[in-house]
Amino acid sequence: MSIKIHDISMTLKNGMLTYPKDVPFKRYRQRDMDQGDSSNTSAFETSAHVGTHVDAPLHFVNGRYGTESIGLDQLYGLAYVVDCRGVPAVGAAELEGKVPAGTKRLLLKTNNSQDLKDHPDGPFHKDFVYLTGCGAQFCVDNGIVTLGIDYLTVDKSGIPEKAAHHALLGHNILIIEGIMLADIKPGEYFLACGSLKIAGSDGAPARAVLIENFTV
């Protein structure tokens, strides 16, 4: 049985969906062969939390480590995609009985997935499906080391309390946000998430893929 590789990353481009108040992604040509330069060279301006990206503990816990110190074993390994469509928020009740014992990397497929596929340029929807505090505590209690969700943030928008971020990052559980799971069936895959290694950064863009039929 041959493997199949699924790209679950958002494409970084000018005008793409951006979290409110974050610096939007902007790419421009620093050198341009059409203008007589010897090469084409791009430069970027962006928030660290753009598109598909990883949150390091430093994002919500002062004094913790940034993206340069992320353990690669958290971003590479077997992962389980759980179907959470049809609910406005994912709590412990929505995860109980759906997550196989021993799961370390958990990816949530919600109603956000189709919206992210259909509207990659926005607008930002404040009523997206999020992870509740008790959902995050489920991850802590069940030994999850990495949690992925299919929108730009794991917490409910517009409220000061960020229970999921604090619970997960406080226990060094990495968060992958902005993954695209619309075309991914629930089940087990091999996750390979190449988060950029940026010194002192609370987050970093990433290229994430799921490998189907991977054997170890």
Secondary structure, 3 states (H helix, E strand, C coil): CCCEEEECCCCCCCCCCCCCCCCCCEEEEEECHHHCCCCCEEEEECCCCCCCEEECHHHCCCCCCCHHHCCHHHHEEEEEEEECCCCCEECHHHHCCCCCCCCCEEEEECCHHHHHHHCCCCCCCCCCCEECHHHHHHHHHCCCCEEEECCCCCCCCCCCCCHHHHHHHHCCCEEEECCCCCCCCCEEEEEEEEECCCCCCCEEEEEEEEEECCCC
